[in-house]
Amino acid sequence: MTRFRSVTDPDGGRRSVEVPRRVRAWWWTTDTNKLALNIRYGARKLEISKGKSAVEIATAADLVPTLELIKQAVEAGELDVQIEAAALKLREGFVK
């Protein structure tokens, strides 16, 4: 991924250059060499169950089926409570 950024030349002129876009990792490897990922609503992590905001996946091959399962749960409304809580916290930030 790339984006455009304005830079100033040594002679004072401005121009746009294409630079690589930094993509934040939304997954990581655990101490037991398993993958873990957060489910997010915007910048907020969703708490899937009490005190837990990550999903642990045994292998990289299980990533796509796990993401499909999460998508089905969202479409079925199983995460509506968590999404509404995150949306409420987000809205509170704009009210001040």
N, CA, C and O atoms as CSV, one atom per row, in Angstrom:
chain,resi,resn,atom,element,x,y,z
A,1,MET,N,N,0.830,-1.171,0.000
A,1,MET,CA,C,0.000,0.000,0.000
A,1,MET,C,C,0.879,1.241,0.000
A,1,MET,O,O,1.953,1.275,0.601
A,2,THR,N,N,0.389,2.246,-0.689
A,2,THR,CA,C,1.122,3.501,-0.745
A,2,THR,C,C,0.162,4.669,-0.520
A,2,THR,O,O,-1.057,4.512,-0.580
A,3,ARG,N,N,0.735,5.832,-0.261
A,3,ARG,CA,C,-0.028,7.069,-0.131
A,3,ARG,C,C,0.839,8.204,-0.637
A,3,ARG,O,O,2.033,8.021,-0.876
A,4,PHE,N,N,0.245,9.374,-0.801
A,4,PHE,CA,C,0.983,10.535,-1.279
A,4,PHE,C,C,1.267,11.474,-0.121
A,4,PHE,O,O,0.417,11.674,0.746
A,5,ARG,N,N,2.460,12.050,-0.107
A,5,ARG,CA,C,2.884,12.980,0.939
A,5,ARG,C,C,3.535,14.185,0.254
A,5,ARG,O,O,4.270,14.033,-0.722
A,6,SER,N,N,3.257,15.374,0.774
A,6,SER,CA,C,3.869,16.595,0.242
A,6,SER,C,C,5.249,16.774,0.858
A,6,SER,O,O,5.428,16.627,2.067
A,7,VAL,N,N,6.218,17.093,0.012
A,7,VAL,CA,C,7.574,17.343,0.493
A,7,VAL,C,C,8.052,18.670,-0.107
A,7,VAL,O,O,7.593,19.096,-1.167
A,8,THR,N,N,8.967,19.295,0.587
A,8,THR,CA,C,9.546,20.556,0.115
A,8,THR,C,C,10.918,20.276,-0.479
A,8,THR,O,O,11.770,19.658,0.159
A,9,ASP,N,N,11.118,20.730,-1.686
A,9,ASP,CA,C,12.410,20.575,-2.352
A,9,ASP,C,C,13.424,21.533,-1.723
A,9,ASP,O,O,13.030,22.492,-1.060
A,10,PRO,N,N,14.727,21.288,-1.921
A,10,PRO,CA,C,15.743,22.210,-1.391
A,10,PRO,C,C,15.591,23.640,-1.913
A,10,PRO,O,O,15.999,24.590,-1.243
A,11,ASP,N,N,15.005,23.799,-3.110
A,11,ASP,CA,C,14.817,25.150,-3.654
A,11,ASP,C,C,13.519,25.798,-3.173
A,11,ASP,O,O,13.206,26.915,-3.585
A,12,GLY,N,N,12.749,25.113,-2.299
A,12,GLY,CA,C,11.535,25.682,-1.708
A,12,GLY,C,C,10.247,25.262,-2.391
A,12,GLY,O,O,9.166,25.600,-1.909
A,13,GLY,N,N,10.326,24.539,-3.489
A,13,GLY,CA,C,9.122,24.078,-4.172
A,13,GLY,C,C,8.493,22.870,-3.463
A,13,GLY,O,O,9.190,22.069,-2.840
A,14,ARG,N,N,7.183,22.758,-3.569
A,14,ARG,CA,C,6.480,21.609,-2.949
A,14,ARG,C,C,6.016,20.663,-4.043
A,14,ARG,O,O,5.606,21.086,-5.124
A,15,ARG,N,N,6.090,19.400,-3.744
A,15,ARG,CA,C,5.609,18.392,-4.688
A,15,ARG,C,C,5.109,17.194,-3.901
A,15,ARG,O,O,5.461,17.021,-2.734
A,16,SER,N,N,4.298,16.375,-4.529
A,16,SER,CA,C,3.776,15.164,-3.900
A,16,SER,C,C,4.626,13.978,-4.314
A,16,SER,O,O,4.980,13.828,-5.484
A,17,VAL,N,N,4.948,13.142,-3.348
A,17,VAL,CA,C,5.673,11.915,-3.641
A,17,VAL,C,C,4.890,10.741,-3.062
A,17,VAL,O,O,4.189,10.862,-2.058
A,18,GLU,N,N,5.035,9.621,-3.721
A,18,GLU,CA,C,4.359,8.414,-3.260
A,18,GLU,C,C,5.280,7.699,-2.272
A,18,GLU,O,O,6.442,7.431,-2.580
A,19,VAL,N,N,4.752,7.390,-1.076
A,19,VAL,CA,C,5.535,6.715,-0.046
A,19,VAL,C,C,4.774,5.480,0.434
A,19,VAL,O,O,3.547,5.439,0.350
A,20,PRO,N,N,5.488,4.482,0.933
A,20,PRO,CA,C,4.798,3.295,1.439
A,20,PRO,C,C,3.943,3.645,2.652
A,20,PRO,O,O,4.333,4.466,3.482
A,21,ARG,N,N,2.799,3.027,2.745
A,21,ARG,CA,C,1.902,3.239,3.874
A,21,ARG,C,C,2.203,2.205,4.946
A,21,ARG,O,O,2.352,1.019,4.652
A,22,ARG,N,N,2.291,2.657,6.180
A,22,ARG,CA,C,2.546,1.754,7.304
A,22,ARG,C,C,1.255,1.032,7.666
A,22,ARG,O,O,0.232,1.666,7.922
A,23,VAL,N,N,1.307,-0.276,7.684
A,23,VAL,CA,C,0.146,-1.081,8.044
A,23,VAL,C,C,0.430,-1.706,9.405
A,23,VAL,O,O,1.382,-2.470,9.565
A,24,ARG,N,N,-0.403,-1.373,10.375
A,24,ARG,CA,C,-0.212,-1.931,11.708
A,24,ARG,C,C,-0.620,-3.399,11.737
A,24,ARG,O,O,-1.637,-3.789,11.164
A,25,ALA,N,N,0.175,-4.183,12.400
A,25,ALA,CA,C,-0.139,-5.604,12.533
A,25,ALA,C,C,-1.310,-5.781,13.480
A,25,ALA,O,O,-1.308,-5.226,14.578
A,26,TRP,N,N,-2.302,-6.541,13.071
A,26,TRP,CA,C,-3.453,-6.825,13.912
A,26,TRP,C,C,-3.403,-8.274,14.391
A,26,TRP,O,O,-4.388,-8.811,14.897
A,27,TRP,N,N,-2.259,-8.882,14.226
A,27,TRP,CA,C,-2.035,-10.238,14.706
A,27,TRP,C,C,-0.644,-10.306,15.304
A,27,TRP,O,O,0.181,-9.424,15.066
A,28,TRP,N,N,-0.381,-11.331,16.067
A,28,TRP,CA,C,0.946,-11.534,16.635
A,28,TRP,C,C,1.103,-13.014,16.950
A,28,TRP,O,O,0.131,-13.769,16.956
A,29,THR,N,N,2.333,-13.411,17.208
A,29,THR,CA,C,2.634,-14.792,17.558
A,29,THR,C,C,2.758,-14.880,19.077
A,29,THR,O,O,3.451,-14.074,19.699
A,30,THR,N,N,2.087,-15.856,19.662
A,30,THR,CA,C,2.112,-16.026,21.113
A,30,THR,C,C,3.376,-16.773,21.542
A,30,THR,O,O,4.167,-17.205,20.704
A,31,ASP,N,N,3.553,-16.917,22.843
A,31,ASP,CA,C,4.708,-17.648,23.370
A,31,ASP,C,C,4.707,-19.109,22.958
A,31,ASP,O,O,5.763,-19.740,22.892
A,32,THR,N,N,3.527,-19.651,22.682
A,32,THR,CA,C,3.406,-21.053,22.286
A,32,THR,C,C,3.390,-21.222,20.768
A,32,THR,O,O,2.955,-22.258,20.265
A,33,ASN,N,N,3.866,-20.205,20.031
A,33,ASN,CA,C,3.944,-20.209,18.564
A,33,ASN,C,C,2.583,-20.364,17.884
A,33,ASN,O,O,2.488,-20.961,16.812
A,34,LYS,N,N,1.548,-19.836,18.496
A,34,LYS,CA,C,0.232,-19.788,17.863
A,34,LYS,C,C,-0.023,-18.342,17.452
A,34,LYS,O,O,0.582,-17.415,17.989
A,35,LEU,N,N,-0.917,-18.168,16.502
A,35,LEU,CA,C,-1.297,-16.825,16.089
A,35,LEU,C,C,-2.412,-16.312,16.984
A,35,LEU,O,O,-3.257,-17.085,17.436
A,36,ALA,N,N,-2.416,-15.029,17.238
A,36,ALA,CA,C,-3.495,-14.399,17.980
A,36,ALA,C,C,-3.872,-13.126,17.244
A,36,ALA,O,O,-3.021,-12.475,16.639
A,37,LEU,N,N,-5.155,-12.773,17.297
A,37,LEU,CA,C,-5.610,-11.554,16.653
A,37,LEU,C,C,-6.709,-10.902,17.461
A,37,LEU,O,O,-7.467,-11.570,18.165
A,38,ASN,N,N,-6.784,-9.592,17.349
A,38,ASN,CA,C,-7.831,-8.824,18.010
A,38,ASN,C,C,-8.952,-8.563,17.023
A,38,ASN,O,O,-8.717,-8.391,15.827
A,39,ILE,N,N,-10.168,-8.534,17.535
A,39,ILE,CA,C,-11.304,-8.091,16.752
A,39,ILE,C,C,-11.544,-6.653,17.179
A,39,ILE,O,O,-11.654,-6.368,18.371
A,40,ARG,N,N,-11.626,-5.748,16.214
A,40,ARG,CA,C,-11.714,-4.327,16.541
A,40,ARG,C,C,-12.963,-3.695,15.943
A,40,ARG,O,O,-13.478,-4.118,14.909
A,41,TYR,N,N,-13.425,-2.667,16.638
A,41,TYR,CA,C,-14.443,-1.761,16.120
A,41,TYR,C,C,-13.757,-0.410,16.056
A,41,TYR,O,O,-13.600,0.260,17.077
A,42,GLY,N,N,-13.354,-0.013,14.879
A,42,GLY,CA,C,-12.535,1.188,14.749
A,42,GLY,C,C,-11.190,0.931,15.391
A,42,GLY,O,O,-10.510,-0.035,15.046
A,43,ALA,N,N,-10.798,1.785,16.323
A,43,ALA,CA,C,-9.524,1.617,17.013
A,43,ALA,C,C,-9.676,0.847,18.321
A,43,ALA,O,O,-8.685,0.563,18.994
A,44,ARG,N,N,-10.912,0.507,18.682
A,44,ARG,CA,C,-11.160,-0.155,19.970
A,44,ARG,C,C,-11.210,-1.674,19.812
A,44,ARG,O,O,-11.826,-2.198,18.884
A,45,LYS,N,N,-10.555,-2.361,20.732
A,45,LYS,CA,C,-10.620,-3.820,20.749
A,45,LYS,C,C,-11.953,-4.242,21.340
A,45,LYS,O,O,-12.412,-3.670,22.329
A,46,LEU,N,N,-12.574,-5.247,20.732
A,46,LEU,CA,C,-13.815,-5.783,21.274
A,46,LEU,C,C,-13.486,-6.838,22.314
A,46,LEU,O,O,-12.634,-7.696,22.084
A,47,GLU,N,N,-14.150,-6.780,23.448
A,47,GLU,CA,C,-13.975,-7.795,24.486
A,47,GLU,C,C,-14.907,-8.945,24.126
A,47,GLU,O,O,-16.125,-8.823,24.249
A,48,ILE,N,N,-14.337,-10.055,23.683
A,48,ILE,CA,C,-15.116,-11.188,23.200
A,48,ILE,C,C,-15.809,-11.897,24.358
A,48,ILE,O,O,-16.996,-12.215,24.288
A,49,SER,N,N,-15.064,-12.135,25.402
A,49,SER,CA,C,-15.632,-12.653,26.646
A,49,SER,C,C,-14.967,-11.889,27.783
A,49,SER,O,O,-14.030,-11.127,27.546
A,50,LYS,N,N,-15.425,-12.075,28.986
A,50,LYS,CA,C,-14.966,-11.279,30.124
A,50,LYS,C,C,-13.437,-11.276,30.222
A,50,LYS,O,O,-12.827,-12.312,30.489
A,51,GLY,N,N,-12.819,-10.108,30.003
A,51,GLY,CA,C,-11.380,-9.952,30.121
A,51,GLY,C,C,-10.568,-10.483,28.965
A,51,GLY,O,O,-9.341,-10.521,29.049
A,52,LYS,N,N,-11.220,-10.899,27.871
A,52,LYS,CA,C,-10.491,-11.462,26.730
A,52,LYS,C,C,-10.865,-10.717,25.455
A,52,LYS,O,O,-12.040,-10.579,25.113
A,53,SER,N,N,-9.834,-10.239,24.760
A,53,SER,CA,C,-10.080,-9.480,23.538
A,53,SER,C,C,-9.358,-10.064,22.324
A,53,SER,O,O,-9.330,-9.436,21.266
A,54,ALA,N,N,-8.784,-11.242,22.459
A,54,ALA,CA,C,-8.041,-11.843,21.349
A,54,ALA,C,C,-8.544,-13.249,21.059
A,54,ALA,O,O,-9.089,-13.932,21.926
A,55,VAL,N,N,-8.344,-13.657,19.818
A,55,VAL,CA,C,-8.661,-15.015,19.384
A,55,VAL,C,C,-7.342,-15.701,19.086
A,55,VAL,O,O,-6.509,-15.150,18.367
A,56,GLU,N,N,-7.138,-16.890,19.623
A,56,GLU,CA,C,-5.912,-17.638,19.377
A,56,GLU,C,C,-6.177,-18.686,18.305
A,56,GLU,O,O,-7.182,-19.396,18.348
A,57,ILE,N,N,-5.261,-18.773,17.341
A,57,ILE,CA,C,-5.396,-19.688,16.205
A,57,ILE,C,C,-4.187,-20.599,16.188
A,57,ILE,O,O,-3.054,-20.142,16.341
A,58,ALA,N,N,-4.425,-21.887,16.001
A,58,ALA,CA,C,-3.350,-22.878,16.082
A,58,ALA,C,C,-2.305,-22.699,14.979
A,58,ALA,O,O,-1.106,-22.678,15.261
A,59,THR,N,N,-2.747,-22.569,13.734
A,59,THR,CA,C,-1.808,-22.449,12.615
A,59,THR,C,C,-2.272,-21.370,11.654
A,59,THR,O,O,-3.422,-20.933,11.711
A,60,ALA,N,N,-1.391,-20.943,10.780
A,60,ALA,CA,C,-1.742,-19.935,9.777
A,60,ALA,C,C,-2.803,-20.461,8.820
A,60,ALA,O,O,-3.587,-19.683,8.277
A,61,ALA,N,N,-2.835,-21.775,8.608
A,61,ALA,CA,C,-3.844,-22.362,7.728
A,61,ALA,C,C,-5.251,-22.214,8.301
A,61,ALA,O,O,-6.228,-22.246,7.552
A,62,ASP,N,N,-5.365,-22.054,9.610
A,62,ASP,CA,C,-6.673,-21.893,10.248
A,62,ASP,C,C,-7.144,-20.441,10.267
A,62,ASP,O,O,-8.243,-20.164,10.747
A,63,LEU,N,N,-6.343,-19.515,9.759
A,63,LEU,CA,C,-6.676,-18.097,9.824
A,63,LEU,C,C,-7.944,-17.764,9.043
A,63,LEU,O,O,-8.867,-17.167,9.597
A,64,VAL,N,N,-8.003,-18.139,7.772
A,64,VAL,CA,C,-9.157,-17.798,6.937
A,64,VAL,C,C,-10.437,-18.439,7.469
A,64,VAL,O,O,-11.449,-17.745,7.569
A,65,PRO,N,N,-10.446,-19.740,7.818
A,65,PRO,CA,C,-11.678,-20.300,8.386
A,65,PRO,C,C,-12.108,-19.617,9.688
A,65,PRO,O,O,-13.302,-19.477,9.952
A,66,THR,N,N,-11.142,-19.196,10.493
A,66,THR,CA,C,-11.471,-18.495,11.741
A,66,THR,C,C,-12.078,-17.137,11.443
A,66,THR,O,O,-13.063,-16.753,12.075
A,67,LEU,N,N,-11.513,-16.402,10.495
A,67,LEU,CA,C,-12.072,-15.108,10.123
A,67,LEU,C,C,-13.472,-15.249,9.526
A,67,LEU,O,O,-14.335,-14.401,9.754
A,68,GLU,N,N,-13.698,-16.321,8.762
A,68,GLU,CA,C,-15.038,-16.576,8.228
A,68,GLU,C,C,-16.025,-16.878,9.352
A,68,GLU,O,O,-17.180,-16.454,9.297
A,69,LEU,N,N,-15.577,-17.608,10.368
A,69,LEU,CA,C,-16.421,-17.912,11.517
A,69,LEU,C,C,-16.767,-16.632,12.287
A,69,LEU,O,O,-17.901,-16.464,12.736
A,70,ILE,N,N,-15.796,-15.739,12.439
A,70,ILE,CA,C,-16.036,-14.457,13.112
A,70,ILE,C,C,-17.029,-13.633,12.299
A,70,ILE,O,O,-17.920,-13.002,12.867
A,71,LYS,N,N,-16.884,-13.633,10.982
A,71,LYS,CA,C,-17.806,-12.902,10.116
A,71,LYS,C,C,-19.231,-13.438,10.274
A,71,LYS,O,O,-20.181,-12.659,10.353
A,72,GLN,N,N,-19.380,-14.746,10.320
A,72,GLN,CA,C,-20.707,-15.349,10.505
A,72,GLN,C,C,-21.300,-14.962,11.853
A,72,GLN,O,O,-22.502,-14.715,11.955
A,73,ALA,N,N,-20.462,-14.907,12.892
A,73,ALA,CA,C,-20.944,-14.526,14.221
A,73,ALA,C,C,-21.415,-13.079,14.225
A,73,ALA,O,O,-22.428,-12.761,14.846
A,74,VAL,N,N,-20.694,-12.205,13.541
A,74,VAL,CA,C,-21.101,-10.792,13.464
A,74,VAL,C,C,-22.417,-10.670,12.698
A,74,VAL,O,O,-23.324,-9.952,13.119
A,75,GLU,N,N,-22.514,-11.373,11.575
A,75,GLU,CA,C,-23.741,-11.310,10.780
A,75,GLU,C,C,-24.937,-11.885,11.529
A,75,GLU,O,O,-26.065,-11.440,11.320
A,76,ALA,N,N,-24.708,-12.871,12.402
A,76,ALA,CA,C,-25.784,-13.474,13.183
A,76,ALA,C,C,-26.143,-12.644,14.415
A,76,ALA,O,O,-27.099,-12.960,15.123
A,77,GLY,N,N,-25.382,-11.590,14.667
A,77,GLY,CA,C,-25.683,-10.709,15.791
A,77,GLY,C,C,-25.093,-11.157,17.111
A,77,GLY,O,O,-25.475,-10.639,18.160
A,78,GLU,N,N,-24.171,-12.105,17.088
A,78,GLU,CA,C,-23.586,-12.626,18.320
A,78,GLU,C,C,-22.642,-11.636,19.000
A,78,GLU,O,O,-22.370,-11.767,20.194
A,79,LEU,N,N,-22.141,-10.654,18.263
A,79,LEU,CA,C,-21.233,-9.662,18.837
A,79,LEU,C,C,-21.883,-8.279,18.940
A,79,LEU,O,O,-21.188,-7.283,19.140
A,80,ASP,N,N,-23.208,-8.211,18.806
A,80,ASP,CA,C,-23.903,-6.923,18.848
A,80,ASP,C,C,-23.692,-6.185,20.163
A,80,ASP,O,O,-23.531,-4.964,20.163
A,81,VAL,N,N,-23.690,-6.901,21.280
A,81,VAL,CA,C,-23.509,-6.257,22.583
A,81,VAL,C,C,-22.125,-5.626,22.673
A,81,VAL,O,O,-21.992,-4.489,23.127
A,82,GLN,N,N,-21.103,-6.346,22.249
A,82,GLN,CA,C,-19.739,-5.832,22.298
A,82,GLN,C,C,-19.554,-4.655,21.338
A,82,GLN,O,O,-18.890,-3.673,21.672
A,83,ILE,N,N,-20.146,-4.758,20.143
A,83,ILE,CA,C,-20.031,-3.672,19.164
A,83,ILE,C,C,-20.743,-2.427,19.675
A,83,ILE,O,O,-20.226,-1.319,19.532
A,84,GLU,N,N,-21.921,-2.592,20.270
A,84,GLU,CA,C,-22.659,-1.442,20.808
A,84,GLU,C,C,-21.890,-0.781,21.944
A,84,GLU,O,O,-21.879,0.446,22.045
A,85,ALA,N,N,-21.248,-1.571,22.800
A,85,ALA,CA,C,-20.455,-1.007,23.894
A,85,ALA,C,C,-19.281,-0.195,23.343
A,85,ALA,O,O,-18.987,0.889,23.847
A,86,ALA,N,N,-18.608,-0.716,22.309
A,86,ALA,CA,C,-17.489,0.009,21.704
A,86,ALA,C,C,-17.986,1.270,21.008
A,86,ALA,O,O,-17.324,2.306,21.072
A,87,ALA,N,N,-19.140,1.204,20.343
A,87,ALA,CA,C,-19.701,2.368,19.671
A,87,ALA,C,C,-20.090,3.442,20.685
A,87,ALA,O,O,-19.906,4.632,20.431
A,88,LEU,N,N,-20.624,3.029,21.825
A,88,LEU,CA,C,-21.001,3.979,22.875
A,88,LEU,C,C,-19.774,4.711,23.414
A,88,LEU,O,O,-19.813,5.927,23.606
A,89,LYS,N,N,-18.681,3.975,23.660
A,89,LYS,CA,C,-17.443,4.604,24.127
A,89,LYS,C,C,-16.896,5.565,23.077
A,89,LYS,O,O,-16.372,6.627,23.415
A,90,LEU,N,N,-17.016,5.196,21.820
A,90,LEU,CA,C,-16.550,6.064,20.742
A,90,LEU,C,C,-17.373,7.350,20.702
A,90,LEU,O,O,-16.815,8.438,20.564
A,91,ARG,N,N,-18.692,7.230,20.822
A,91,ARG,CA,C,-19.568,8.409,20.806
A,91,ARG,C,C,-19.298,9.303,22.016
A,91,ARG,O,O,-19.381,10.526,21.901
A,92,GLU,N,N,-18.981,8.727,23.156
A,92,GLU,CA,C,-18.702,9.524,24.361
A,92,GLU,C,C,-17.511,10.451,24.144
A,92,GLU,O,O,-17.442,11.537,24.720
A,93,GLY,N,N,-16.578,10.011,23.310
A,93,GLY,CA,C,-15.407,10.828,23.031
A,93,GLY,C,C,-15.730,12.094,22.236
A,93,GLY,O,O,-14.957,13.052,22.268
A,94,PHE,N,N,-16.854,12.112,21.527
A,94,PHE,CA,C,-17.235,13.262,20.716
A,94,PHE,C,C,-18.149,14.229,21.459
A,94,PHE,O,O,-18.297,15.376,21.037
A,95,VAL,N,N,-18.761,13.795,22.547
A,95,VAL,CA,C,-19.739,14.615,23.258
A,95,VAL,C,C,-19.094,15.749,24.044
A,95,VAL,O,O,-19.729,16.785,24.238
A,96,LYS,N,N,-17.890,15.592,24.489
A,96,LYS,CA,C,-17.227,16.566,25.359
A,96,LYS,C,C,-17.151,17.895,24.772
A,96,LYS,O,O,-16.618,18.814,25.393
